[in-house]
Amino acid sequence: MKAWYNFLLELEKKLGTNTVEKWLANLKVLKFDACNLYLEAENFFQAQWFEEHIRPIVKKGFYNQNFRPIKIHLSVSNVPNNVKAKEEKKELLIKSDSLDSHLTFPLFIATQKNMMALQVLKESIYKNATFNPIFLYGPKNSGKTHILQACCHKYKELKKNVFYIKAQTFTSHVVEAIRTAQMQSFRKAYRNLDALIIDDIHVLAKKFATQEEFFHTFNSLHMEGKTIILSANAPANTLIDIEERLISRFEWGISLPIEKLTDLKFLLKSQLSLLNLQLPKETEKYLLDNFKNITSLKKAIKTLALNIHFDSKENLDLESVKFYLSALLKEENEIKITPDKIVNAVSNYFGITNVDILGKSQTKESTYPRQFSMYLCRELLKMPYMKIGSFFQRDHSTVMTSVKAIKHQISNQNKEIHLALLDISKKLENF
């Protein structure tokens, strides 16, 4: 229908080509006559967006060649026109995600680098926020969720209206609000807050309808001077499939890196101090020798603390410790990452074989994944350079150069390398 395509051209001037292509160009023309146009949307998101942003424009001026108004009838794919929401409409329930009572500021073990982030956040809670939004980024298990929930606990203590929401929960709320035609209830809930805290904002990747709603939510809160705190697994400008207008807003305030605690001895001492536990040196050594990552070591310490409490003992002998931790130790050994698993994950990601990485090939297709594998062995397994060199049959100086090269690319916020790290990390978790 010529009138429709001309209408889209006019909309491009008002809304921009990208908006028209994303939301309108793929509306399917089912049929039309002189005064009626029947369109089909791919989903409820698209239909809802049309009703909110385009329907008012249509009513003001969408005419045929005889200057008679054309009425647009919009349906949704796979949903018959005669199917309406006849069932009793349930009230849209929107509430904050549940909080862990232990995830508070006093119980967060901060490295020196993370102290700045904590200071900025505490000032934003107790004083007028200097920076808005506050964007935290760091790798998995670096404590982002702990920090965000700690902020939420503080806001609640101050009787502030605050939401702590995972990005996936936000998406679910948007979907349900659109499905039940209760967007006004959604907006009332999200735009009348003192602070909005969203965890793992990178989860909104490719969810463009959700991004659209978050864009307007963000703008509404920001204009009212309400605090917005976000977390992601990478710096804002390296996020994939997040709209540029959102990226730019993430950078309006301050971006704070959250460093993963890697000093297990420091973690052990801090956790024991927080839990008011005293363990013999041989027990501490047993824990450090057998639980090689932050999560598993924390689990082990909590398990011991519970058993000390239940047994009404001041501490446990080593044999009792081994007994209480036997199940955790078995689990640790089953999921343990090894150099072989790292090479396998890297080769799968880059589409080459393990032999290409471990062999003598000097082509770029082999050397870059090899450097990547060496870097992961160093970062994830804390292997000495000599030991990595032995595994890859390379000189330790070659290993050092390789690790340095990958670190340099990471510090330069190379999008490709961040994407590779995320994907390979997921693969290693599933091995």
Buried (B, 14 or more C-beta within 10 A) or exposed (E): BEBBEEBBEEBBEEBEEEBBEBBBEEBEEEEBEEEEBBBBBEBBBBBBBBBEBBEEBBEEEBEBEEEEEBEBEBBBEEBEEEEEEEEEEEEBEBEBBEBEEEBBBEBBBBBEEBEEBBEBBBEBBEEEBEBBBBBBBBBBBBBBBBBBBBBBBBBBEEEBEBBBBBBBBBBBBBBBBBBBBBBEBBBEBBBEBBBBBBBBBBBBEEBBBBBBBBBEBBEBBBEEEBBBBBBBBBBBBBBEEBBEEBBEBBBBBBBBBBBBBEEBEEBBEBBBEBBEBEBEEEBBEBBBEBBBBBEBBBBBBBBBBEBBEEEEEEEBEEEBBBEBBEEBBEEBEEEEBBBEBBBBBBBBBBEBBBEBBBEEBEEEEBBBBBBBBBBBBBBBBEBEBEBBBEBBEBEBEBBBEBBEBBEEBBEEEBEEBBBBBBEBBEBBEEE
